[in-house]
Amino acid sequence: METILNIKEVSKQYKSAASSLTILDHINFSIQRGSTVSITGPSGSGKTTFLGLCAGLDRATSGSVELNHVVLDQLSEDERAAVRNRYVGFIFQNFQLLPTLTAIENIMVPLELRGEKNIRPRAMELLDKVGLTDRANHYPVQLSGGEQQRVSLARAFSNTPAILFADEPTGNLDGETSEKVIRLLFDLNKEAGTTLVIVTHDLELASRTDRIIKLKSGVIIADEQKTYA
């Protein structure tokens, strides 16, 4: 299978005048196109930092990140933003919807940034898939947490990403709402054929992916591939 994400000797440190804090320490791994992967580990293990580096939201201190055949290390912030807009979808634990935009307008933002035309029908189609056509003109403050996360799901898939990163996508949701969001996430992912990378504390959610990578103290301590009979 084709590799969509290749991480080589990636480290991340934060330095102050007095000391240096290592968040990630010489990480190596690759992800195949179309696969589903979860990244687990205790708080402080470097999961969210790792996800941000993979998605080009941050820059590694050392090492190389290659995303969909584009090496991110030497790109400017604007160039990395262009790569994200072209290839990446991202779902945040705290939704990150723009408060001054309605649900449908939030979904339209990535499409507008790509310069696409006639985007409202595409946004409405995605709202329908997440069951929120009747909330199209509601602002985030008028939506429940589960509804906001469903809007963020629709937004993440709006640009038909090659790879989708989800950072604790159910972390702020109750059990019943979490299950609905998880089901939608995997259904939309299967339909789009997107590579899916999830950071999660939820071991039941992690068990639904093809592969589980476990981080501890900034290093990979386990890499388990699901086998199918």
GUPADREN-472501 format. One record per residue (C-alpha): x, y negated, z negated. Coordinates in pm, 1 decimal, padded with zeros to 6 digits. Layout:
BEGIN
<r u="X" v="Y" w="Z"/>
...
// end
This chain:
BEGIN
<r u="00000.0" v="00000.0" w="00000.0"/>
<r u="00103.7" v="-00359.7" w="00059.4"/>
<r u="00246.3" v="-00557.4" w="-00232.9"/>
<r u="00060.0" v="-00882.9" w="-00304.2"/>
<r u="00244.7" v="-00989.5" w="-00621.1"/>
<r u="00611.6" v="-00920.9" w="-00691.5"/>
<r u="00775.1" v="-01030.3" w="-01018.4"/>
<r u="01154.1" v="-01001.6" w="-01048.9"/>
<r u="01349.4" v="-01070.2" w="-01369.8"/>
<r u="01105.6" v="-01340.6" w="-01479.2"/>
<r u="01177.0" v="-01516.5" w="-01808.3"/>
<r u="01014.3" v="-01816.8" w="-01971.0"/>
<r u="01174.8" v="-02020.2" w="-02248.4"/>
<r u="01079.5" v="-02340.5" w="-02420.3"/>
<r u="01378.4" v="-02537.7" w="-02547.5"/>
<r u="01403.8" v="-02807.4" w="-02810.2"/>
<r u="01705.7" v="-02990.6" w="-02943.1"/>
<r u="01742.3" v="-02738.0" w="-03222.8"/>
<r u="01635.4" v="-02406.8" w="-03074.8"/>
<r u="01503.4" v="-02203.3" w="-02781.5"/>
<r u="01184.0" v="-01996.2" w="-02790.0"/>
<r u="01159.7" v="-01702.4" w="-02547.8"/>
<r u="00800.8" v="-01630.5" w="-02439.9"/>
<r u="00878.3" v="-01381.3" w="-02160.6"/>
<r u="01201.0" v="-01185.2" w="-02129.0"/>
<r u="01311.8" v="-01041.3" w="-01791.7"/>
<r u="00976.1" v="-00911.5" w="-01666.4"/>
<r u="00972.9" v="-00686.8" w="-01357.1"/>
<r u="00671.8" v="-00540.6" w="-01182.0"/>
<r u="00462.4" v="-00551.4" w="-00865.2"/>
<r u="00091.2" v="-00528.0" w="-00787.6"/>
<r u="-00057.5" v="-00368.6" w="-00478.9"/>
<r u="-00320.1" v="-00542.2" w="-00267.2"/>
<r u="-00676.5" v="-00445.4" w="-00357.0"/>
<r u="-00589.1" v="-00297.8" w="-00698.3"/>
<r u="-00732.4" v="-00392.0" w="-01037.9"/>
<r u="-00489.3" v="-00454.1" w="-01324.4"/>
<r u="-00532.8" v="-00555.4" w="-01687.1"/>
<r u="-00267.9" v="-00715.1" w="-01906.0"/>
<r u="-00310.7" v="-00647.5" w="-02277.3"/>
<r u="-00118.5" v="-00713.0" w="-02596.3"/>
<r u="-00143.4" v="-00887.9" w="-02932.8"/>
<r u="-00178.1" v="-01264.2" w="-02968.7"/>
<r u="00155.1" v="-01431.2" w="-02900.7"/>
<r u="00277.7" v="-01154.7" w="-02670.3"/>
<r u="00299.2" v="-01389.6" w="-02369.8"/>
<r u="-00008.5" v="-01273.7" w="-02176.0"/>
<r u="-00154.6" v="-01612.1" w="-02083.7"/>
<r u="00189.5" v="-01758.9" w="-02004.7"/>
<r u="00253.7" v="-01458.1" w="-01782.8"/>
<r u="-00075.8" v="-01504.2" w="-01598.3"/>
<r u="-00000.8" v="-01871.3" w="-01540.0"/>
<r u="00337.7" v="-01788.4" w="-01389.1"/>
<r u="00185.9" v="-01523.8" w="-01161.1"/>
<r u="-00076.8" v="-01770.2" w="-01037.4"/>
<r u="00171.0" v="-02052.3" w="-00981.6"/>
<r u="00019.3" v="-02268.4" w="-01256.2"/>
<r u="00359.4" v="-02286.6" w="-01425.3"/>
<r u="00720.6" v="-02230.1" w="-01325.8"/>
<r u="00945.8" v="-01957.8" w="-01468.3"/>
<r u="01270.0" v="-02053.1" w="-01643.1"/>
<r u="01444.5" v="-01785.2" w="-01439.0"/>
<r u="01355.2" v="-01503.6" w="-01201.8"/>
<r u="01132.4" v="-01488.9" w="-00895.6"/>
<r u="00755.8" v="-01486.5" w="-00835.8"/>
<r u="00636.8" v="-01387.2" w="-00487.7"/>
<r u="00262.4" v="-01423.6" w="-00426.7"/>
<r u="00112.0" v="-01295.8" w="-00101.4"/>
<r u="00457.5" v="-01314.6" w="00062.9"/>
<r u="00517.1" v="-01672.5" w="-00057.4"/>
<r u="00807.4" v="-01725.8" w="-00300.6"/>
<r u="00683.1" v="-01980.2" w="-00555.0"/>
<r u="01008.4" v="-02057.2" w="-00737.2"/>
<r u="01130.7" v="-02351.2" w="-00529.4"/>
<r u="00795.8" v="-02499.4" w="-00429.8"/>
<r u="00684.4" v="-02841.2" w="-00551.2"/>
<r u="00370.3" v="-02872.1" w="-00763.5"/>
<r u="00172.6" v="-02988.6" w="-00458.7"/>
<r u="00299.7" v="-02694.3" w="-00253.8"/>
<r u="00208.0" v="-02447.9" w="-00529.9"/>
<r u="-00136.9" v="-02609.0" w="-00554.8"/>
<r u="-00182.8" v="-02554.4" w="-00180.8"/>
<r u="-00087.0" v="-02186.0" w="-00219.9"/>
<r u="-00336.3" v="-02146.3" w="-00507.1"/>
<r u="-00614.5" v="-02308.9" w="-00308.7"/>
<r u="-00548.1" v="-02080.3" w="-00014.1"/>
<r u="-00494.3" v="-01745.7" w="-00187.5"/>
<r u="-00592.0" v="-01761.7" w="-00556.4"/>
<r u="-00906.1" v="-01756.7" w="-00766.9"/>
<r u="-00886.1" v="-01823.1" w="-01141.8"/>
<r u="-01135.0" v="-01762.7" w="-01423.0"/>
<r u="-01068.5" v="-01930.0" w="-01758.2"/>
<r u="-01186.2" v="-01823.5" w="-02102.0"/>
<r u="-01328.4" v="-02171.1" w="-02164.2"/>
<r u="-01482.4" v="-02193.3" w="-01815.0"/>
<r u="-01307.4" v="-02520.6" w="-01707.4"/>
<r u="-01609.7" v="-02652.4" w="-01520.4"/>
<r u="-01602.7" v="-03021.6" w="-01430.3"/>
<r u="-01857.5" v="-03180.3" w="-01665.6"/>
<r u="-01964.7" v="-03456.3" w="-01425.4"/>
<r u="-02052.4" v="-03209.9" w="-01147.0"/>
<r u="-02354.5" v="-02982.1" w="-01120.0"/>
<r u="-02324.2" v="-02604.0" w="-01094.9"/>
<r u="-02336.0" v="-02604.7" w="-00715.9"/>
<r u="-02093.5" v="-02897.4" w="-00694.0"/>
<r u="-01843.3" v="-02713.3" w="-00915.3"/>
<r u="-01856.1" v="-02417.9" w="-00675.2"/>
<r u="-01810.7" v="-02645.7" w="-00375.6"/>
<r u="-01489.6" v="-02807.3" w="-00507.0"/>
<r u="-01240.0" v="-02542.8" w="-00380.4"/>
<r u="-01412.1" v="-02541.3" w="-00041.2"/>
<r u="-01396.1" v="-02920.2" w="-00018.1"/>
<r u="-01024.6" v="-02911.6" w="-00104.9"/>
<r u="-00972.5" v="-02669.4" w="00183.0"/>
<r u="-01145.4" v="-02913.0" w="00418.4"/>
<r u="-01423.2" v="-02669.2" w="00505.0"/>
<r u="-01752.4" v="-02791.3" w="00650.5"/>
<r u="-02114.6" v="-02696.8" w="00579.8"/>
<r u="-02018.4" v="-02562.6" w="00238.7"/>
<r u="-02345.0" v="-02600.1" w="00046.0"/>
<r u="-02500.7" v="-02282.5" w="00197.6"/>
<r u="-02190.6" v="-02082.5" w="00096.5"/>
<r u="-02212.2" v="-02222.8" w="-00257.1"/>
<r u="-02583.3" v="-02142.1" w="-00279.6"/>
<r u="-02514.6" v="-01787.2" w="-00159.4"/>
<r u="-02264.7" v="-01739.7" w="-00441.6"/>
<r u="-02502.2" v="-01891.2" w="-00696.9"/>
<r u="-02761.8" v="-01641.5" w="-00582.2"/>
<r u="-02518.1" v="-01353.9" w="-00628.6"/>
<r u="-02462.3" v="-01454.2" w="-00991.2"/>
<r u="-02835.2" v="-01509.9" w="-01045.4"/>
<r u="-02828.5" v="-01885.8" w="-01094.7"/>
<r u="-03003.3" v="-02042.7" w="-00796.0"/>
<r u="-03248.5" v="-02207.4" w="-01036.2"/>
<r u="-02956.0" v="-02374.1" w="-01216.0"/>
<r u="-02795.0" v="-02524.2" w="-00904.5"/>
<r u="-02849.6" v="-02884.5" w="-01010.6"/>
<r u="-02780.1" v="-02837.6" w="-01381.5"/>
<r u="-02467.0" v="-02983.2" w="-01540.0"/>
<r u="-02237.3" v="-02762.0" w="-01752.4"/>
<r u="-02370.4" v="-02911.1" w="-02077.0"/>
<r u="-02716.2" v="-02788.3" w="-01973.7"/>
<r u="-02595.3" v="-02429.3" w="-01926.3"/>
<r u="-02532.8" v="-02153.3" w="-02180.3"/>
<r u="-02185.1" v="-02006.5" w="-02218.6"/>
<r u="-02280.5" v="-01704.0" w="-02011.0"/>
<r u="-02426.8" v="-01923.0" w="-01737.5"/>
<r u="-02114.2" v="-02139.5" w="-01731.1"/>
<r u="-01896.4" v="-01830.3" w="-01694.9"/>
<r u="-02114.2" v="-01705.3" w="-01409.8"/>
<r u="-02071.4" v="-02041.1" w="-01234.4"/>
<r u="-01695.1" v="-02010.4" w="-01284.1"/>
<r u="-01710.5" v="-01660.4" w="-01132.5"/>
<r u="-01890.2" v="-01795.9" w="-00827.2"/>
<r u="-01636.3" v="-02078.4" w="-00800.0"/>
<r u="-01343.6" v="-01834.9" w="-00825.8"/>
<r u="-01475.8" v="-01630.8" w="-00533.7"/>
<r u="-01579.0" v="-01932.2" w="-00322.1"/>
<r u="-01251.5" v="-01953.4" w="-00128.9"/>
<r u="-01241.8" v="-01574.9" w="-00070.7"/>
<r u="-00916.0" v="-01537.7" w="-00266.3"/>
<r u="-00659.7" v="-01270.7" w="-00189.2"/>
<r u="-00601.4" v="-01235.7" w="-00565.3"/>
<r u="-00814.5" v="-01330.2" w="-00864.6"/>
<r u="-00670.7" v="-01398.7" w="-01210.5"/>
<r u="-00902.4" v="-01388.3" w="-01513.5"/>
<r u="-00781.1" v="-01508.8" w="-01854.6"/>
<r u="-00996.5" v="-01352.8" w="-02130.1"/>
<r u="-01310.7" v="-01391.6" w="-01912.2"/>
<r u="-01542.0" v="-01266.3" w="-02188.0"/>
<r u="-01355.6" v="-01410.5" w="-02487.3"/>
<r u="-01620.8" v="-01674.6" w="-02564.4"/>
<r u="-01926.4" v="-01460.0" w="-02492.0"/>
<r u="-02144.3" v="-01229.1" w="-02701.4"/>
<r u="-02153.4" v="-00855.4" w="-02629.7"/>
<r u="-02463.8" v="-00845.6" w="-02408.9"/>
<r u="-02357.2" v="-01150.6" w="-02207.1"/>
<r u="-02003.5" v="-01012.7" w="-02175.7"/>
<r u="-02132.9" v="-00693.3" w="-02017.5"/>
<r u="-02331.9" v="-00890.6" w="-01759.5"/>
<r u="-02029.6" v="-01101.5" w="-01669.6"/>
<r u="-01800.2" v="-00796.6" w="-01646.8"/>
<r u="-02044.8" v="-00618.1" w="-01418.6"/>
<r u="-02067.8" v="-00923.9" w="-01194.2"/>
<r u="-01689.6" v="-00962.9" w="-01189.7"/>
<r u="-01627.9" v="-00608.4" w="-01071.4"/>
<r u="-01920.8" v="-00610.7" w="-00827.6"/>
<r u="-01807.2" v="-00934.4" w="-00663.3"/>
<r u="-01448.2" v="-00811.9" w="-00660.6"/>
<r u="-01541.3" v="-00484.8" w="-00491.6"/>
<r u="-01751.0" v="-00664.7" w="-00233.1"/>
<r u="-01472.6" v="-00912.0" w="-00151.0"/>
<r u="-01188.1" v="-00657.5" w="-00167.0"/>
<r u="-00989.9" v="-00894.1" w="-00389.0"/>
<r u="-00691.8" v="-00795.1" w="-00603.4"/>
<r u="-00794.8" v="-00847.0" w="-00966.8"/>
<r u="-00562.7" v="-00924.2" w="-01260.5"/>
<r u="-00725.7" v="-00961.7" w="-01603.4"/>
<r u="-00572.9" v="-01072.8" w="-01933.1"/>
<r u="-00785.3" v="-00929.5" w="-02212.6"/>
<r u="-00792.9" v="-00817.0" w="-02575.3"/>
<r u="-01094.4" v="-00601.2" w="-02487.3"/>
<r u="-00967.5" v="-00244.7" w="-02444.1"/>
<r u="-01302.2" v="-00130.4" w="-02303.1"/>
<r u="-01273.0" v="-00393.3" w="-02029.7"/>
<r u="-00909.9" v="-00297.0" w="-01969.6"/>
<r u="-01012.6" v="00067.4" w="-01927.7"/>
<r u="-01220.5" v="-00027.7" w="-01622.0"/>
<r u="-00912.4" v="-00132.5" w="-01425.4"/>
<r u="-00681.5" v="00092.8" w="-01222.1"/>
<r u="-00378.4" v="-00001.6" w="-01428.4"/>
<r u="-00301.3" v="-00133.4" w="-01777.0"/>
<r u="00017.8" v="-00330.4" w="-01849.5"/>
<r u="00094.2" v="-00381.3" w="-02219.3"/>
<r u="00301.6" v="-00676.3" w="-02336.7"/>
<r u="00460.6" v="-00723.5" w="-02676.9"/>
<r u="00698.3" v="-01002.0" w="-02779.0"/>
<r u="00742.7" v="-01105.9" w="-02416.6"/>
<r u="00838.0" v="-00767.6" w="-02271.2"/>
<r u="00644.1" v="-00488.8" w="-02100.5"/>
<r u="00620.8" v="-00193.9" w="-02339.4"/>
<r u="00385.4" v="00023.7" w="-02130.5"/>
<r u="00257.3" v="00043.6" w="-01773.1"/>
<r u="-00021.8" v="00296.5" w="-01734.3"/>
<r u="-00171.3" v="00390.6" w="-01398.5"/>
<r u="-00513.5" v="00551.2" w="-01396.8"/>
<r u="-00523.6" v="00885.0" w="-01217.9"/>
<r u="-00828.5" v="00998.8" w="-01026.2"/>
<r u="-00921.2" v="01360.8" w="-00975.5"/>
// end
